[in-house]
Amino acid sequence: MEGRLRNMTSVYITNAGKMLLLFRQGGRVVNNVWTGSAGGHFEEWELNDARACVLREMEEELGLKENQIKNLSLRYVTLRRTKGEIRQNYYFFAQLREGVDTRLASREGTARWFAYSELVKLEMPYTARFVIDHYLNTGHKTDEIYGGVADGEKVVFTKMPEF
């Protein structure tokens, strides 16, 4: 292990009991699976600001501005060691503001709204699958931030209290 890091962020946008996902196509790391509504790699100037990264990606990929969502919050940070690097993913959740057009399109793939019950059937990137499962079972009931470490079989989550 040479200490290579890959920092990525993703936002899951919800509205009226549904979640917007993207069938990502043509991606360098994630391709032909369902991912968050928008997301991607950090730019150099964003390395200490995951929120700035996710807002930039959301505007670039969906054309959504910060004032068109509400309750944007970091909920999960995951670590996974794969392909000679440590991948750090920052998962945000937000709600679409009332009155914003739900017919969103992405230049990164196909955007589609799913009922929560449909999410368990979708193919997703490794850590994203565990994040969504944890969110549906536990995370949506709290305001906690969870840290997750992938161990090859699952992602083990723990609350990350501030102290």
Secondary structure, 3 states (H helix, E strand, C coil): CCCEEEEEEEEEEEECCEEEEEEECCCCCCCCEEECCEEEECCHHHCCCHHHHHHHHHHHHHCCCHHHEEEEEEEEEEEEEECCEEEEEEEEEEEECCCCCCCCCECCEEEEEEEHHHHHHCCCCHHHHHHHHHHHHCHHHCCCCEEEEECCCCEEEEECCCC
